[in-house]
Amino acid sequence: MPSSVRLSFIGVILCLTAVLAASGDDGISPSNYTAPGTFPTSVYAQYYNSPTATSAQVQPVISDPVTHEIFPLRLTDPNNIPQNDTTDPHPLPPKASSSKILQQAIAQIQSIAKNPTFGNNTCARCQASLEVAKFVALAAPEEGSELAVQLCELFSYSSTCANTYSRLAIGNILTQVASLADVGGYDGQLLCHEFLSLCPLPPTSPLNLTDWFAKPKPNPLPPSKQPSGKRLKVLHISDFHIDARYATGAEANCTLGQCCRANAFNTKSPDSPLFPAPRFGAYSFDAPYALILSVLQAIPAVAGTEETGFAFTLFTGDMLTHDSENQQSRAFTEYSEVVLYDLFKRLLGPGPVYATLGNHDSYNQDLAAPYAMEGELGKQFDWLYDHVSALWRHQHWLPEASIEMARLHYSAYMVKRVDGLRIISLNTNLWYRSNYFNYINSSHPDTSGILRFLTDELQDAEDAGDRVWIMGHVLSGWDGTNPLLNPTNLFYQIVDRFSPHVIANIFWGHTHEDQMSIFYANNGTEMNAQTAQTLAWIGPSVTPLTNLNSGFRVYEVDSSTFEVLDAHTWQSSVNDFPSLDSQLQYGPTYNYEYNTRKTYGGNITWGDQDPLNATWWHLVTEQMEIDPSLVQTFNTYQGKSSVLTPPCTGDCIPAKICYIRSGSASIAQENCIQGYGSVQ
């Protein structure tokens, strides 16, 4: 964008925000912001369509600063959505020799013989079927995807078998996993549990920490850093899920497939939409360009950072829309990365953005292959890590050492800021339950080596006397339904070892909801205010999907201890979006939703300058046990005050308290009533 256009755009934003209530220099005052009703056309230099037309979402001409290629309109054209990425299929595993087939046959028969669940039951049948698939993957890998498609159709697992399991979607991925997993043992049982519900959940594997830590935990702990009294403003944004294919006015209540698309329809009214998709979005769909620009205009205005920017921003992942596998591609992934990182840079101010990859930020979605896989298989996502790290370099968000670290460590990195805080970003697809690659050697808690990387970085921080924030996308605990047991069990022990003197806070996204998890000493065997050590904040999403309002959070952080002293959350009511289509003066309003300290700390004895740490949050959960209405308040804010959030009564109340106290999937699965984790 020419400098004159950029300055003009910034000037418009400043004029629009000048009427808002001013924020104090050292804190954040409750304030609201209403975005313009028309799209700020000066944000992009060129468009494929008219950016002034409100009947359609904008289609800006986007250039990749890394490859210098212009993304074509056909990538995002809502009227012609591509069905398969034909240029970037994942590689197949190499064919096995006859001797390797024999070795694997013997090894798998031994695994089946030792498996106590084997017998005349669904679990045994599932694992035996995986054995057949394994030998197809080894002997004839080119037939692996076809086997998956035909089995899917035979057993009616899906109505989109060919699109989902072809070699152009995830067929090749399943072939890789089948060829390498111990399908007769723990891997197979876990696969049959997670994806087919045919096996019981295998227990958390015994954890051997001998020689895992280079040094024992200091006893006594080193003296705590003294508060500076100076507060930093830190932004936490998550789960944008930009939908560049969103078709304003299309059927938002469609019968089949993806709604808010030009070809979507409801069988009760095939020629006329029953619920025309509002231009700023709807409860059941991802965020169109109009909503993305609205929230990014609102954030600096309500936080009072138009002139200064934030000290820094945490983006906990998920850029792509929830399109089906066959409508995604490498190019579509790169397009979303380029668009959002560029907008963050231009609209959030000069502070760096520390980003992490979400499960929807890879192609195929959810996936990250461990480097331990043989040959090119372990490198099949290098294109992704190369691209995002190059974009972070382009935006000047990370030093060169961190860029190179990210390129070589699944996009994970450590950056040491000049103020002394270290931020460690992890690729948590490596413990996500939907990542098929995690089912290879799944009894091992760290096949990828990402937790070895984390441990070594934390040890360096402890040796230097530095404080650390950890960030990632997929949470490690809450109700335990998103991550796998074994890696998050190890993660919990790592957090225990380096808390509270090194790890100050942890930040996740993924659920789209406003949540948190407390980590306790000794694997949570005793949960009280004295054993509470570290807190994980789970940030609200910008996307409304599903049945949620759009939101974000700003933290006030002590510049020496890097503890969170206060937190402020804003939301925009998606229920109001349809009414905005009848005029052009106003866009979505982001309202101040709540102040964390005031909302939950009314009956807790706590100093005004004391941090909202794990101890404080445990005391909050004790108040929830005394006053269940506080759980209902939490439940309301979990959905960002959506009108569609169901009430929390009965077993939901102790369940929510238990989730807050669960930092690992193992603890949640063992301790908590299941079924109340989400308000969607």
C-alpha positions, 0 to 999 in steps of 0.5 A: 500500500502506498504510504499516502493511502496508509496514512489516510486509512490510519487517519480515518481510524483515529478520527473515528475513535476520537469520540470514545472515552479516554483511557488512563495511562496506567490502566484500562477504562470500560469503553465501547466502540462502534465500527463504521458501517462501510468497509474501509476501502483504503485498507487495500490498494486493489480489489477483484470486486468493488469494495464499496458494494455491501451486497458482497464481501470484499475480495482484495488483491493479496500478494505474498511478501515471501513468494511475491506471488499474487493469490488468484481470485479463484482461491477465494471466489465464493461463487466458484469454490475449488474442490481439491488441491491438486498441486500439493498432495502429501507424499506416500510412504515408500513401498516396503520390501518383502522382508519388512512385511514379514517383520511387521507381520510378526511384530503385529501378531505379537502385539495382538497376542499381548493386548488384553482387549483382544477377543470377540468384541468391537475393539478387537475387530477394529484393531484386527481391521487396522492390521489389514490396513497396515499391510496394504499401506506397507505393500501397496501404499498407492491403494491406501486411500482407496481402501479408506474410501471403500471402507467408509462407504461400506460402513457408512461412516460419512456421506462425503467419503470420497472427498474426505479420504481420497489421496487429495484429502487425508487418504495419504495421511491415513496410509502413512499412519497405518504404515508406521503405527503399532495398530495391534497395541496402544496406537491401535486402541487409541485410534479405535477409541478416538475416531471410531468409539470402538475401544475403551480409552487406554489409560495414561502410560506410566511416566518415567522422568529419570534423567528428563530434567537436567537439575532438580527443582531448587529448594528453596526457590529463588527470591521472587522478583519485586513488582515494578508498579508499572503496567504493560498492556498486552493483547490476547487474540485467538481463533479468527478463522477468516472466511474469505469465501463468505457470501453476504446474503446467501442462505445461512440456514442451509440444509446441507454442506457449508452455509453462507456460500453462494450455492447454499440453499434450504430445501424448504426455500431453494430459490430464496434464502430463509436467513440471508447471511449478514455481512458481518457474520452469523452465529453458525459461521466463521468471520467474514472480512467485514467482521475481521476489520471491525474487531481490528479497528475496535481493539486499539480504540477500546484499549487506548493504544491508538498512539502507543500500541500494545507492549506486545500481542499474543495470537494463539492461532487458527487463521483458516475458515472451517471449510471441508478438507477437499476445499482447502489447499496450501495456497489457501493456508498461505493466503490466510496467513498473509492476510491476517499477519498483514492486518495485525501489523497495520492495525494493532500498532508497533508492538510485536505479535507473538503467534502460534499455529492452530490446528486450522493453520496447516494443510491438511488441517490438524496435522503436524508430522514428527521429524522422527518419521522416515525420509521426506515424511518427516519433512512434509510440513516444512513448507508451512514452517518455512512460510510462517517463519518468513512472514514473521521475519517480514513483519519484524516480530522476532529476532533472527535466532527465533526465526531460525528456531521456528523454522526447524522446530515445527514453528515453535520458538523462544524469544527473549524480550529486552524487558527480560520476559521469555516467550515460548511458543509451542506447536500443540498440534503435536498433542491434539487428538485429531492429529493422526500422526500423534497415533504413531508411538502414542504410548511415548509422551514426546515422540515429536521432541517438542516437550524436550525443546520446552524443557531445555528452554525452561532450564535455560530461563531458570539458569538466567533467572528469567520469567517465562510465558508459554503459549500454544493453541490446543489447551492441555487440560480443561475437560480433557477432550481436546488433547491426548493423555500422555503428552499433556501428562508430561507437560503437567510435570514440566510445568510443576518443575518450573513453577512458580518461579520460572513460568509466570503464565500460560496462554491457549486458544482453540475452544473459542470460549473464555476459560482457564486451567489451574496447575498444582504441585505434585500432579494435582494430588492436593488442590488448594491455595497453597499448592496452586502454582500456575494459571493457563488463560484460554482466550475467547475467539473472534469467530462466532462459530458456533453460537458464540459472540465475538471477543478478545481480551487485554491484560494489565501486566507488571513489567517486572514480575510479568504477572497478570494484575487485571484482565479486561474482556470485550465482546460484540453481540452477533445477535445484533448483526442482521439489523446492521444490514439495513444501514451503512452508518454503523458496524458491530459494537464491541462492548466492555463485557467484564473486568476479571478482578471485580467480577470474581474477586468480590469476596476474596481477601486480596491486595489491589496490586496482587496478581490474578495468579493460580492462588487467586483463581483457586480461591475463586473456585472455592467461592464458586463452591460456596456460591453457585451463582458465580459459576453461572456468571462464569458460564455466561462469560464462557460464551461471551454473553451469547444469547444462545449460551445454555444455563449451568445447573445441576452437575454442570456446576461441580463439573465447571469447577473441576475443569478449572482445576484441571491442567492436563487431560489425565486429571480432567478425565480421572476427576471430572464429570464429563459433558459440560466442557462447552457452551456451544 
